Amino acid sequence: MTAKTKMYNWNTLPREVVRKGVERVGYRGDNAMVVMNFATPGMDLRPHQHDFEQIAICVQGRMNYYVGDEKFEMVPGSMVRIPPHTMHYAEPVGDEVVYNLDLFAPIRADYKHLVAYQAGEFPEAQPAAGGAAP
């Protein structure tokens, strides 16, 4: 039996404070997860890498997204792929909060706490990707 689909809005979900200037919420499906990051200008930057691929999408605001040795000037609608094991980070440009949507597949085990509100929608016998990122 399949659980009924439910709708949520990232503007009304409780936000996790990641560090100064960064908050996030998550949403998952069976095998994929999206994480909406709210990045405030002047945030603490934290270059990092992990063992899995990530797709970053700029939804609102402007940001410089650094992937390896490259800098991408992202505006709403811009997308960039971060390969596994590649150093990366984002930096807001201007004075507007950046909405940065990250896509991960499979679901990140270290981000499951972000989707705890969906616990009744999925069986827990699902494989999950590991790895940690700040």
N, C-alpha and C positions, 0 to 999 in steps of 0.2 A: 504494500500500500504506500502510495506517495503522499507526502505531507502537502497540505495546501500552501500555495504561494502567498506570501505576505508582502505588502509594500511598506517601505520606510523612506524617510527623508533625512539626508545627512545633516541638514540644518537643525533638526530636532533631536538627534541622537546625543547622548552624553559624550563629551570629548575627553580624550586622554591627553594630558599635558605631557609632551615628550621631553621638552627642555625649553629654555627661554625663547619665546617667539614661535614655537611649533606645537600645534595641537592636531589630533587626528581622530578619525572614526573609521570603522570597517564594515564591510558587507560581503557576504560570501554566497556562492552557489555550491553545487556538488563538488566541483573540481577547480574552481577559480575563486580569487578574492580580489576585491578592490579596496584601496585605502585612500580616503580623502584626507590630504594634509592641508592644514591652514597655516601658511608661512607668513609671518609678519616681518616687514622690513626691519633690519637690525637684529634679526634672530642670531642665535649662536650657530655658527656653521660647524658641521661635523662630517668631513669626508669619511667614507666607509666603503666597504665592499662585502659581498656575500656570495654564497655558492650557487645562486640561482639567477635566472634572467628576470628582468623587471622592465615594464613599459611605463614610462611617465608621460602624462598628458596634462598640458596647461589648460585649465578651464576658465580661470579668471586671473587677471593681473599679468605682470611681466616678470620673468626671471631669467637669470643666466644659469644654465644647467651644465655642469662640468662632468664629462665622461672621459676617463683616462686623461689624455693630453688635449682633448678638444673642449671648446666652449660653444654651447648652443644658446642663442638668444631666442627665448621662447615667449610667445604671445598666445592668447586664447586660440585653441585649435592645434597648437604645435604638439608633436609627439616625438619621443626619442626612446630608443631601445638601449638598455644597459645590459651588456653581456655579463654572464657569470664571472666572478673574480676580477671585476673591473672597478677601480676606485671611482667614486662619483659623489656629487652633492649638488644642491640647488641653492641659489642666492636670489632673493627678491630684488627687483629693480623698481625704483620709484617709491611711492608712499602708500600703495594699495596692498591689501592682504592678497597673497597668491593662493589660489585653490589649485593644488597639484594632485591629480588623481593617479595613483599607482596601481598597476595590474600585476598580479602574481598568479601563476598556475604551475604546479598545484598550490593548494592553500598552504600558507606559512604556519608551521607549528608555533613559532614564537609570537605570532599575532592572533592566535585563537581567542585570547582574552578580549580582543576588540569586537568579536562577533558572538560573545557569550549570550547576548540577548536573543540570538537565533537558535539557541541550543535545542529547543523542541522541534525544530524544522528538519534536522538531519541526524541520521544515525552516526555514532562516533566511531564506527568501524571503518573509517576512511583513511587512506594513506595521506600523510602530510609531509611537506617539504621542511627540511630543517634549516638551520643557519640563523645567525643573529645579526641584526643591524641596529645601530643606535636610533 
